[in-house]
Amino acid sequence: MSSSDIEVVVADTNAARDLHYALRYQVFCIETGFEDASRFPDQQEKDEFDDSAIPFLVRCQHTGDWLATARLILSDDGNLPIKRYCNVPRHTIPFDQMAELSRLLIATKVRRRRSLSNKRQQPGFGVTALTQHGHRQRGQTARILRDLIRAMAAFGLDRGIPHAAFFITPALARILGRMQIDLTAIGGAVRHRGLRFPFISRATQVYDALTRLAERDAGELPQPYVMFSESAATVTRHTLDEYEHRKFGT
């Protein structure tokens, strides 16, 4: 799979948002036990932050498969996970100038080659597969992660939000560092479903660094994201129906 096959989609319709929540349920509740499945009888994993979040999906344009998802939480009152779970200093950038990247996952079909001996994988953290796949599989996962975060940074910039916040594991921090993303720690380690750290970055730096990586890989680049309501993914609904049937037996 090349970068040109990957399309990042903003889930701006009910159908797209339902897919985002269903992917989260499949990974965080069924596959990893990260969340209690009994709390979500509709098989849609949600929390209180979703009211102010913009969901993103990653689609393979060649096959129509949904490869990854994440959300960008916007807040003008400081209602962000990074504030709730971390002791963020008061002098840090105002919360109405940052958006938090959250609930990032890579779909099972992309992760399935990870080593069976990986006993230390953090639940719900699909991108740990980057360190376990063979070279080709790592490259595919890295491209998905790169294009997804690039799109989220671009979306925030388009809405005048200059900073990106991350509340992430050390493994993901190392991966983002290898992608030349400048992470500034804004607090110490926190035990929250494993060890996590709060970071902040300038959205322009995130976007520019990931764009440079993508240009090295693909040359001329498509736009960072499209709206689901305007993308090729909306030609028919059968891709959503097939996904739900395949994953959940509905």
C-alpha positions in Angstrom: 0.0 0.0 0.0 1.4 3.4 -1.0 0.6 6.8 0.5 -1.5 7.6 -2.5 -3.9 4.8 -1.6 -4.6 6.3 1.9 -7.4 8.8 2.3 -8.0 10.6 5.7 -11.7 11.4 6.2 -13.3 13.8 8.7 -16.4 11.9 10.0 -18.9 14.7 9.5 -22.0 12.5 9.1 -23.9 10.2 11.5 -22.9 7.1 9.5 -19.2 8.0 9.6 -19.3 8.8 13.3 -21.0 5.5 14.0 -18.2 3.7 12.2 -15.6 5.6 14.3 -17.4 4.5 17.5 -17.7 0.9 16.2 -14.0 0.7 15.4 -13.3 1.9 18.9 -15.6 -0.7 20.4 -14.0 -3.5 18.4 -10.5 -2.6 19.4 -10.8 -1.1 22.9 -13.6 -3.4 24.2 -13.5 -6.7 22.3 -9.8 -7.1 21.3 -8.0 -5.6 24.2 -10.4 -5.2 27.1 -9.2 -1.6 27.4 -12.9 -0.7 28.1 -15.7 -2.7 29.6 -17.9 -3.9 26.7 -21.0 -4.2 28.9 -21.1 -0.4 29.2 -21.7 -0.2 25.4 -24.7 -2.4 24.5 -25.0 -0.6 21.2 -21.4 -1.6 20.4 -20.4 2.1 20.1 -17.6 3.0 22.4 -18.0 6.7 23.5 -17.2 8.9 26.4 -18.0 12.5 27.6 -15.2 14.0 25.5 -16.9 13.0 22.2 -19.4 15.9 22.5 -16.5 18.2 21.7 -14.5 15.9 19.4 -14.0 15.6 15.7 -13.6 12.0 14.6 -11.2 11.0 11.8 -11.1 7.8 9.7 -8.4 6.4 7.4 -9.6 4.6 4.3 -7.7 2.6 1.7 -9.0 4.0 -1.6 -8.1 0.9 -3.5 -10.0 -1.6 -1.4 -12.4 0.6 0.5 -11.2 -0.9 3.9 -11.2 1.3 7.0 -7.7 1.2 8.4 -7.5 3.5 11.4 -9.4 6.1 13.4 -8.7 8.9 16.0 -10.4 11.9 17.3 -9.4 15.6 17.8 -10.9 17.0 21.0 -11.6 20.7 21.0 -12.3 22.7 24.1 -12.6 26.3 25.1 -13.2 25.5 28.8 -10.2 23.2 29.4 -12.3 20.0 29.3 -9.5 17.8 27.9 -8.2 14.5 29.1 -4.7 15.9 29.4 -6.1 18.4 32.0 -8.2 15.9 33.8 -5.5 13.3 34.4 -2.4 15.5 34.5 -1.2 18.3 36.7 -0.7 20.8 33.9 1.1 24.0 35.1 -1.1 27.1 35.0 1.4 29.0 32.8 0.9 26.4 30.0 -0.7 27.6 26.8 -4.5 28.3 27.2 -6.7 25.3 26.6 -8.8 27.2 24.0 -5.6 27.3 21.9 -5.0 23.6 21.9 -6.7 20.4 20.6 -5.9 17.0 21.9 -5.3 14.0 19.7 -7.0 11.0 21.3 -8.4 7.5 20.8 -6.0 6.6 18.1 -6.1 3.1 16.8 -4.9 1.0 13.9 -7.4 -1.6 12.6 -6.8 -5.3 13.2 -6.0 -6.2 9.6 -3.0 -3.8 9.7 -1.8 -5.0 13.1 -2.3 -8.8 12.7 1.3 -9.6 11.9 2.6 -8.4 15.3 4.7 -10.8 17.2 2.8 -13.3 19.3 5.6 -12.9 21.9 4.8 -9.3 22.5 3.5 -9.7 26.0 4.0 -6.1 27.1 1.7 -4.4 24.6 -0.4 -1.6 26.2 -4.1 -2.4 25.8 -5.8 -0.3 23.2 -2.5 1.1 21.8 -2.5 -0.3 18.3 0.5 1.5 17.0 2.8 -0.5 19.3 2.7 -2.8 16.3 5.2 -0.5 14.7 8.0 -2.0 16.7 6.9 -5.6 16.1 6.0 -5.9 12.4 8.4 -6.8 9.6 9.8 -3.9 7.6 7.0 -3.7 5.1 4.3 -3.9 7.7 6.0 -1.3 9.8 6.1 1.0 6.8 2.4 0.6 6.1 1.5 1.3 9.7 3.9 4.3 9.8 2.3 5.8 6.7 -1.2 5.5 8.2 -0.1 7.1 11.4 1.8 9.8 9.7 -1.1 10.8 7.3 -3.7 10.6 10.1 -1.8 12.9 12.5 -0.9 15.2 9.6 -4.5 15.6 8.7 -5.5 16.3 12.3 -2.9 19.0 12.6 -4.1 20.5 9.4 -7.7 20.5 10.6 -6.7 22.2 13.8 -4.8 24.9 11.9 -7.7 25.4 9.5 -9.8 26.3 12.6 -7.2 28.6 14.1 -5.9 26.2 16.8 -2.2 26.6 17.0 -1.2 23.8 19.4 -1.6 20.0 19.5 -1.7 18.1 22.8 -0.8 14.4 23.3 -1.4 12.3 26.4 0.6 9.2 25.3 2.7 6.2 26.2 6.5 6.4 26.0 6.4 4.1 22.9 4.2 6.4 20.9 6.3 9.4 22.0 9.4 7.7 20.6 7.6 7.0 17.3 6.5 10.6 17.0 10.0 11.7 17.8 11.4 9.6 15.0 8.9 11.4 12.8 10.6 14.7 13.7 7.6 15.9 15.8 8.9 18.3 18.5 7.2 17.2 21.8 7.4 19.5 24.8 6.6 17.8 28.1 4.1 19.8 30.2 4.0 17.4 33.2 5.5 14.3 34.7 4.6 10.6 34.1 1.0 9.6 35.0 -0.3 6.1 35.7 -3.4 6.0 33.6 -3.9 2.6 31.9 -0.2 2.3 31.8 2.5 4.9 32.0 1.6 8.1 30.0 3.1 11.5 29.6 1.5 14.9 28.6 3.1 16.7 25.7 2.3 19.7 23.6 3.5 20.6 20.1 3.0 23.5 17.7 0.5 22.3 15.1 2.5 24.0 12.3 5.6 22.1 13.2 3.7 18.8 13.3 2.1 19.5 10.0 5.4 20.6 8.3 7.4 17.7 9.7 4.9 15.1 8.5 4.5 16.8 5.2 8.2 16.5 4.6 8.1 12.8 5.4 5.2 12.3 3.1 6.8 14.2 0.2 9.9 12.0 0.5 7.7 9.0 0.2 5.2 10.1 -2.5 6.3 13.4 -4.1 3.1 15.4 -4.9 0.6 15.0 -2.0 -3.2 15.1 -2.0 -5.0 17.4 0.4 -4.5 16.4 4.1 -8.1 15.4 4.6 -11.5 15.4 3.0 -15.0 15.5 4.6 -16.8 12.2 4.6 -19.9 13.9 3.1 -17.8 15.0 0.1 -15.5 12.0 -0.3 -15.5 8.9 -2.6 -16.3 6.9 0.6 -19.9 8.1 0.3 -20.6 6.6 -3.1 -22.6 3.8 -1.4 -23.1 2.8 2.2 -22.3 -0.9 1.5 -18.8 -0.6 2.9 -20.1 0.4 6.3 -22.7 -2.4 6.3 -20.1 -5.0 5.2 -17.8 -3.9 8.0 -20.5 -4.1 10.6 -21.6 -7.6 9.4 -18.0 -8.9 9.3 -16.9 -7.6 12.7 -20.1 -7.9 14.7 -22.2 -10.5 13.0 -25.2 -8.1 12.6 
